[in-house]
Amino acid sequence: MQNREPAAVEARVRVRYAETDQMGIAYHANYLVWMEVGRVEYFRASGHRYRDMEAAGVLLAVVEAHCRYLSPALYDDEVIVQTTIEEATSRAVRFGYRLVSGVDGRLLAEGSTRHVFCGRDRRAAKLPKQFHTIFGITVPEPSKTAL
């Protein structure tokens, strides 16, 4: 298992009118959609595309999603989604998110999603080693002991 605190990958989205509620505030479910945008951009920034991983038969099933709302985003505001990998193993990964106002830097929300790696059959599976570097998974070298 690898725990890490890498530099966040940033994605920017703009609150569309259709994403607001009657009060003119971004509807709460959209924050989860913006987190997905952050995940996709995290892959892209690592030099990979999520769809290529899927084409190789590796799927990410969401098993937990958390979001703490701190300040509202309004129509036409820019939202900066900062995405990191908080924890990764060959079986699961947890992404962390900070959603920040591009207007004034306010922290709008913070959250996380936990995903289990699956095969095409949608059953839990180990992540193939070829994808370990995307998630920062390192396997310790076997210890060498003198005989």
C-alpha positions in Angstrom: 0.0 0.0 0.0 1.2 3.5 -0.8 0.0 6.5 1.2 1.0 9.8 -0.4 0.4 13.5 -0.6 1.2 14.4 -4.2 0.7 17.7 -5.8 -2.9 18.2 -6.7 -4.0 18.1 -10.4 -6.3 21.0 -11.1 -9.4 21.0 -13.4 -11.6 24.0 -14.0 -15.3 24.0 -14.5 -17.8 26.8 -14.8 -21.2 26.5 -13.1 -23.8 26.3 -15.9 -27.3 27.7 -15.4 -28.8 24.2 -15.6 -26.6 23.2 -12.7 -28.2 25.7 -10.3 -31.3 25.3 -8.1 -34.1 27.7 -7.6 -31.9 29.8 -5.3 -29.2 30.2 -8.0 -26.8 28.0 -6.1 -25.0 25.0 -7.7 -27.1 21.9 -6.9 -25.3 19.6 -4.5 -25.2 16.6 -6.8 -23.1 18.5 -9.3 -20.1 18.5 -7.0 -19.9 14.7 -7.5 -19.9 15.3 -11.3 -17.1 17.8 -10.9 -15.1 15.3 -8.8 -15.4 12.9 -11.8 -14.0 15.7 -14.0 -11.1 16.0 -11.5 -10.5 12.2 -11.7 -10.4 12.2 -15.5 -8.0 15.1 -15.5 -5.8 13.4 -12.9 -5.4 10.4 -15.3 -4.7 12.8 -18.2 -2.1 14.7 -16.2 -0.3 11.4 -15.4 0.0 10.7 -19.1 -2.8 8.2 -19.3 -6.5 8.2 -20.3 -9.1 6.5 -18.2 -10.7 5.1 -21.3 -7.5 3.3 -22.2 -7.5 1.6 -18.8 -11.1 0.6 -19.4 -10.2 -0.7 -22.9 -7.6 -2.9 -21.1 -10.4 -4.4 -19.0 -9.8 -2.4 -15.8 -12.9 -0.6 -14.3 -13.2 1.6 -11.2 -16.4 1.0 -9.3 -17.3 3.7 -6.8 -18.0 2.2 -3.4 -18.0 5.4 -1.3 -18.5 9.1 -1.9 -18.3 11.9 0.6 -18.7 15.6 0.1 -18.7 18.3 2.8 -20.2 21.6 1.5 -18.7 24.7 2.9 -19.7 27.6 0.7 -22.0 27.9 -2.3 -20.9 28.1 -5.9 -23.2 30.3 -8.1 -24.1 30.4 -11.7 -21.1 31.3 -14.0 -18.6 31.0 -11.1 -15.4 29.1 -12.0 -14.8 26.1 -9.8 -11.3 24.7 -9.5 -11.3 21.0 -8.7 -8.0 19.9 -7.0 -7.6 16.1 -7.1 -5.1 13.9 -5.4 -4.8 10.2 -4.6 -5.0 9.8 -0.9 -4.4 6.1 -0.7 -3.9 3.3 -3.2 -3.5 -0.4 -3.1 -3.7 -3.1 -5.8 -7.3 -3.5 -4.9 -8.7 0.0 -4.3 -8.0 3.7 -4.5 -9.2 6.8 -2.7 -9.2 10.1 -4.4 -9.3 13.4 -2.4 -10.9 16.6 -3.7 -10.9 20.3 -2.8 -13.3 22.4 -4.8 -12.2 26.0 -4.6 -13.8 29.2 -6.0 -11.9 30.6 -9.0 -13.5 33.9 -8.2 -12.2 34.5 -4.7 -10.4 31.4 -3.5 -13.0 30.3 -1.0 -13.1 26.6 -0.2 -16.5 25.5 -1.6 -16.3 21.8 -0.7 -14.0 19.0 0.1 -14.5 15.3 -0.3 -13.3 11.9 -1.4 -14.4 8.9 -3.4 -13.2 5.3 -2.9 -13.1 2.9 -5.8 -12.5 -0.8 -6.1 -10.7 -2.1 -9.2 -12.9 -4.5 -11.2 -12.7 -6.6 -14.4 -15.1 -6.4 -17.3 -17.3 -8.8 -15.3 -17.6 -6.0 -12.7 -16.2 -8.3 -10.0 -13.4 -7.0 -7.8 -10.0 -7.7 -9.2 -6.3 -6.7 -8.6 -5.0 -3.8 -10.6 -2.6 -5.1 -13.2 1.0 -4.0 -12.5 1.2 -2.0 -15.7 -1.1 0.5 -14.1 0.5 0.7 -10.7 2.5 3.9 -11.5 -0.7 5.9 -12.3 -1.8 5.4 -8.7 1.6 5.7 -7.1 1.6 2.0 -6.0 5.1 0.8 -5.3 5.9 -2.8 -4.5 8.8 -3.1 -2.1 11.8 -5.0 -3.5 12.4 -8.4 -1.8 15.0 -8.2 0.9 18.3 -9.8 0.1 19.7 -11.9 2.8 23.0 -13.7 2.8 22.8 -17.4 3.0 
